[in-house]
């Protein structure tokens, strides 16, 4: 099992660093899945137990100048590692004007991701700072626990308003309640609502637009049969929503949310070569 990669391009390095920062805000520990073409960051708190889950995938070719890996076996050419994303985020913070960053799977007393940061120096020799981040190697028999979460049939899918706007609304609301209701319809309207014994606050968004989802067989899904005005709603933990919005350091080109009535809210943030999915279960 071997892995080594190198980033030389500063813009790629900073972009990668921002993605890791975002993930560190969403997950204390996560699984890093390495394949020949892609990296995945996975948080699979069991949604059934009220935990949020995350699936972030990026194409390695858009970030790394070199990328070599050998998985656990020829027919299972993948590596699954458990790590604390905050540690990786800290290591990359030292790399802001680096000439290059090398990441390698090593074994120093325990398995580590070694991040070697080559810093510019005045002399001809360069300074290299190495961070060893302990990782756990996930055995093959447990890989199935970290498959891409399936998206249940949703009642409504809608584009989100500007995330900065949404973030400031949610931050004000979180002082009033631990729960927030998200509701939306197929006419591009979405409401964020707080209801307590003392106060009820609603923020309305309109003209957001609904994604034109095609169903599996290629024809448009049957939204014609549905009432376009009727709202699908789910009540969720406001802190989990705030974490998602506060952690966004990658300004997505597209952000949308799917609501399964009273069951789950599924967020999808897309940014060129990165996609982040985040699932927040509803609270009855």
Residue pairs with C-beta under 8 A, 6 or more apart in sequence:
1 70
1 71
1 72
1 79
1 105
1 137
2 68
2 69
2 70
2 105
3 34
3 68
3 69
3 70
3 79
3 103
3 104
3 105
4 66
4 68
4 69
4 102
4 103
4 104
4 105
5 60
5 64
5 66
5 67
5 68
5 69
5 102
5 103
5 104
6 64
6 65
6 66
6 67
6 100
6 101
6 102
6 103
7 13
7 16
7 63
7 64
7 65
7 100
7 101
7 103
8 65
8 99
8 100
9 65
10 97
10 98
12 62
12 63
12 64
12 65
13 63
13 92
13 95
13 98
13 101
14 96
15 63
15 250
16 63
16 92
17 89
17 92
17 93
17 95
17 96
18 249
18 250
19 56
19 58
19 249
19 250
19 274
20 85
20 88
20 89
20 92
21 89
21 247
21 249
22 247
22 248
22 249
22 250
22 276
23 30
23 41
23 54
23 56
23 85
23 89
23 247
24 85
24 86
24 88
24 89
24 247
25 243
25 246
25 247
26 43
26 52
26 54
26 243
26 244
26 247
26 278
27 41
27 43
27 54
27 85
28 84
28 86
29 43
29 82
29 83
29 84
29 85
30 41
30 42
30 43
30 54
30 82
30 83
30 85
31 40
31 41
31 42
31 43
31 44
31 80
31 81
31 82
31 138
31 146
32 39
32 40
32 41
32 42
32 80
32 81
32 82
32 83
32 113
32 135
33 39
33 40
33 41
33 42
33 78
33 79
33 80
33 81
33 146
34 69
34 71
34 78
34 79
34 80
34 81
35 69
35 71
35 77
35 78
36 69
36 77
37 59
37 60
37 61
38 57
38 58
38 59
38 60
39 57
39 58
39 60
40 55
40 56
40 57
41 54
41 55
41 56
41 57
41 85
42 54
42 55
42 56
42 146
43 52
43 53
43 54
44 53
44 145
44 146
44 149
45 51
45 52
45 53
46 53
47 53
47 149
47 264
47 279
47 281
48 281
50 237
50 281
50 283
51 281
52 240
52 278
52 279
52 280
52 281
53 149
53 278
53 279
54 276
54 277
54 278
54 279
55 148
55 149
55 276
55 277
56 274
56 275
56 276
56 277
57 274
57 275
58 273
58 274
58 275
59 273
60 67
61 67
62 272
62 273
63 273
69 77
69 79
70 77
71 77
71 78
71 79
72 78
72 79
72 140
73 140
76 140
76 143
78 143
79 105
79 137
80 137
80 138
80 142
80 143
80 146
81 105
81 111
81 113
81 135
81 136
81 137
81 138
82 135
82 136
82 137
82 138
83 113
83 133
83 134
83 135
83 136
84 133
87 131
87 133
87 134
88 113
88 115
88 133
90 131
91 115
91 117
91 131
91 133
92 101
92 115
94 117
94 119
94 129
94 131
95 101
95 115
95 117
97 119
97 120
98 117
98 118
98 119
98 120
99 118
99 119
99 120
99 126
100 118
101 115
101 116
101 117
101 118
102 114
102 115
102 116
102 118
103 113
103 114
103 115
103 116
104 113
104 114
104 116
105 111
105 112
105 113
105 114
105 135
106 112
106 113
106 114
106 132
108 114
108 132
110 134
111 134
111 135
111 136
111 137
112 132
112 133
112 134
112 135
113 132
113 133
113 135
114 130
114 131
114 132
114 133
115 130
115 131
115 133
116 128
116 129
116 130
117 128
117 129
117 130
117 131
118 126
118 127
118 128
119 126
119 127
119 128
119 129
120 126
121 127
138 146
149 277
149 279
151 258
151 266
152 260
152 263
152 264
153 260
154 232
154 258
154 259
154 260
154 266
155 232
155 259
155 260
155 261
156 184
156 185
156 186
156 210
156 231
156 232
156 258
156 259
157 210
157 211
157 213
157 256
157 257
157 258
157 259
158 184
158 185
158 188
158 190
158 208
158 209
158 210
158 211
158 256
158 257
158 259
159 188
159 208
159 209
159 210
159 211
159 254
159 255
159 256
160 166
160 190
160 208
160 255
160 256
160 257
160 267
161 190
161 205
161 208
163 245
163 248
163 251
163 252
163 255
166 192
166 245
167 242
167 245
167 246
167 248
169 192
169 203
170 180
170 192
170 238
170 241
170 242
170 245
171 242
171 246
173 180
173 192
173 194
173 201
173 203
173 238
174 180
174 238
174 239
174 242
176 194
176 196
176 199
176 201
177 194
177 195
177 196
177 238
178 237
178 238
178 239
179 194
179 235
179 236
179 237
179 238
179 283
180 192
180 193
180 194
180 235
180 236
180 238
180 241
181 191
181 192
181 193
181 194
181 195
181 233
181 234
181 235
181 236
182 190
182 191
182 192
182 233
182 234
182 236
182 241
182 257
182 259
182 265
183 190
183 191
183 193
183 231
183 232
183 233
183 234
183 259
184 190
184 191
184 208
184 231
184 232
184 257
184 259
185 228
185 229
185 230
185 231
185 232
186 210
186 223
186 226
186 228
186 229
187 210
187 228
187 229
188 206
188 207
188 208
188 209
188 210
189 204
189 205
189 206
189 208
189 231
190 204
190 205
190 206
190 208
190 257
191 202
191 203
191 204
191 205
191 231
192 202
192 203
192 205
193 200
193 201
193 202
193 203
194 200
194 201
194 202
194 238
210 223
211 256
212 220
213 220
213 221
214 220
214 221
215 221
215 222
232 259
232 260
232 261
233 259
233 261
233 262
234 259
234 260
234 261
234 262
234 263
234 264
234 265
234 282
235 262
235 282
235 283
235 284
236 265
236 280
236 281
236 282
236 283
237 280
237 283
240 280
241 280
244 267
244 278
244 280
248 269
250 269
250 271
250 274
250 276
251 271
252 269
252 270
252 271
252 276
253 270
253 271
253 272
254 268
254 269
254 270
255 267
255 268
255 269
255 270
256 267
256 268
257 265
257 266
257 267
257 268
258 265
258 266
258 268
259 265
259 266
260 266
260 282
262 282
262 284
263 281
263 282
264 279
264 280
264 281
264 282
265 279
265 280
265 282
266 277
266 278
266 279
267 276
267 277
267 278
267 279
267 280
268 275
268 276
268 277
269 275
269 276
269 277
269 278
270 276
